């Protein structure tokens, strides 16, 4: 068995386990499993792993560092030119990276300030004009659920105004909210708060119904509180790093 075959078998086993967890979580919450998307977090893992995951039927992948994502997206396009992969940026994003992100990302889940939103809108406009992309950039507002200093995310009280800003820009498409459960708060409490914030956003923007919440360790709680997308890395790809971060 080749190294690729061994890795494919390993990933297939992990994927089966994650999908079973999702199915069980959805059943416990009384929700159809189709309501919750699995987003594979491929940071620090090579494009070859992403290629193998596309062979196993996954189409949505997430990165948290622009400088790692850009070459990985290009390499996957060479390895699997037929794959209809969608790429999400989930890490904190500096405004000076907006131009590059606009060239490869389908979704940015970490919009957290008016200045970043303005930078992304301008970058997407330029990319559209240059033929580097063909559609608006989908955006989720990252919510800071504990408002700790230095943590990424928009303060909860400022989310409605930021959502309005995004929705008003033709280059962007507001899709919903995203958050990471703070270590200092029980996941259920954090996800319940995020669900309430999402409901507030949807009152003004019915199209923005996505809730990106839940990771390898807390996806069951996130699904129970309305998550429509779980971001899974370790449970799917393992804990080892195959390339330098």
NORZI-V236360 format. One record per helix or strand. SS is the DSSP state (alpha for helix, beta for strand). FROM is the first residue (numbers start at 1). TO is the last residue. If there is no record, write none. Layout:
# NORZI-V236360
SS/FROM/TO
SS/FROM/TO
This chain:
# NORZI-V236360
alpha/3/29
alpha/33/35
beta/37/41
alpha/47/55
beta/60/63
alpha/66/79
beta/86/89
alpha/95/104
beta/107/111
alpha/114/129
beta/137/144
beta/154/155
alpha/156/167
beta/172/178
alpha/187/204
beta/210/212
alpha/219/224
beta/229/232
alpha/234/237
